[in-house]
Amino acid sequence: MDAFTAGLLQRIRATESDLTRAQEDGDDFLVEVEQSELDDLHRLAAEHGVQVAQHV
């Protein structure tokens, strides 16, 4: 795995964690911010052919 892929996957994991925390805290604004960031990261991953495991 190259540095770009590793970094991107790490950012996705961190953002997923931040999103979960914002949801648990009931912070609707932060949920929107983190979801937008996560959407952007997933788009970037798709554009570069990076496979992202979906969490259920």
C-alpha positions in Angstrom: 0.0 0.0 0.0 1.4 3.4 -1.0 1.5 6.4 1.3 -1.4 8.1 -0.5 -3.7 5.1 0.0 -2.6 4.6 3.6 -3.1 8.3 4.4 -6.5 8.4 2.8 -7.8 5.3 4.6 -6.5 6.7 7.9 -8.4 10.0 7.2 -11.5 8.0 6.4 -11.3 6.0 9.7 -10.6 9.2 11.7 -13.6 11.0 10.1 -15.9 8.0 10.7 -14.9 8.1 14.3 -15.5 11.8 14.6 -18.8 11.4 12.9 -19.9 8.7 15.3 -18.8 10.9 18.3 -20.8 13.9 16.9 -23.9 11.7 16.4 -23.5 10.4 20.0 -23.1 13.9 21.3 -26.2 15.1 19.4 -24.2 17.8 17.6 -26.2 18.2 14.4 -23.9 20.9 12.9 -20.8 18.7 13.5 -22.6 15.7 12.1 -23.2 17.7 8.9 -19.5 18.8 8.7 -18.1 15.3 9.3 -20.6 13.7 6.9 -19.6 16.2 4.2 -15.9 15.4 4.9 -16.5 11.7 4.7 -18.4 12.0 1.5 -15.5 14.0 0.0 -13.0 11.4 1.1 -15.0 8.6 -0.3 -15.3 10.5 -3.6 -11.5 11.0 -3.6 -11.0 7.3 -2.9 -13.3 6.3 -5.8 -11.5 8.7 -8.2 -8.2 7.0 -7.4 -9.4 3.4 -7.3 -8.9 3.0 -3.6 -11.2 0.3 -2.1 -12.8 1.4 1.1 -14.4 -1.2 3.4 -18.0 -0.4 4.3 -18.8 -0.4 8.0 -22.1 -1.8 9.0 
